[in-house]
Amino acid sequence: MAKNKYYTGSPSDHFDGLRFFNPGHPNTDRSLGDVLRWRMKEKASPWPASVPVRQVVPETRVDGLRVTMVGHATLLIQSASLNVLTDPVWSERCSPVSFAGPRRVMQPGIALDKLPPIDVVLLSHNHYDHLDADTLRRLHAAHKPLIVTPLGNDTIIRNLIPDARVATGDWWDTLPVGDGAEATIVPAYHWSARGTGDKRMALWGGFMLRTPAGLAYFAGDTGYGSGEIFRQMRQRVGAPDVALIPIGAYAPRWFMRDQHIDPEEAVRITEDLQARQAIGIHWGVFQLTDEEREEPVRLLHEHLKRRGIDASRFHAADPGDSVDVAMSAMHG
């Protein structure tokens, strides 16, 4: 009988006793035939081998709410003297091995050794472009941050770093993260796996990070579906001051639709959340899917214009870009 090696808990509306799932959402599992159809019949757009990056050195602490893009889904959120990293990946590849897998075309917007003291890591799920073992080990050695993550991922982290400080929870659980701040784990339409035998054995999700300086939403990875989970977030937690939303890794749609949003859906999420400001993430660093590198930015601008939303409200961030949310000002 199959056994979950990460989590043992009672069944719920999104856990069947062995695997987690997305209630009321199409199945995100893809067969080998689906993968072969994608790889053999679809054509990936060419990407440049490298794109220049202007690295920045952040302040040690800030009083307001500031978000600095490191790259892909890695962001530094600084708020009311708290320093938080999301899904930290500084490795050259997002892969279980160092010699193969998607290679970074943009270097991190902040060098790892130039980070300010890191208090908290928000880790959304266990895919290799979000949970990077080498980066977590290096961050633990230098900063010993509290790692906040959905159910089951704590087992993976403690297998990598036995003395890691980890706080884990289910969807809608709210966990204190220090200095008057708290993180609520919120649903996402996605899935998880580190290998071939552990599909959906650890939970995935996003975060609402509430601080004295404002509320930030970090989506992790998600499909859109009916949009109901995003409207629930607004109702249950509040409208965020800033929403960090993926805009890339969406093509081909027949394969990716249920697990990754596209730029049009990213705009819809901003509206569902009634977010005051949004930052486009998860694009332009690792080529994971077939769209051309700049297409997410172009489509984002088109859909903002189509819906009558000022382009300054939703910025597609490059590594090194920084947003002071309280001032609604962009640097970099």
Secondary structure, DSSP 8 states (H G I E B T S, - for coil): ----SS-----BTTB-SS-B--TTS------HHHHHHHHHHS------S----------S--SSEEEEEEETTEEEEEETTEEEEES---SSB-SSSSSSS-BBSS--SS-GGG-----EEE----STTT--HHHHHHHHHHH--EEEEETTHHHHHHHH-TT-EEEEE-TT-EEEEETTEEEEEE--S----SSSS-TT-S---EEEEEETTEEEEE--S---TTSHHHHHHHHHT---SEEEEE-----SHHHHTTTS--HHHHHHHHHHHT-S-EEEES-SSB--SSS-TTHHHHHHHHHHHHTT--GGGEEE--TT-EEETTTTEEE-
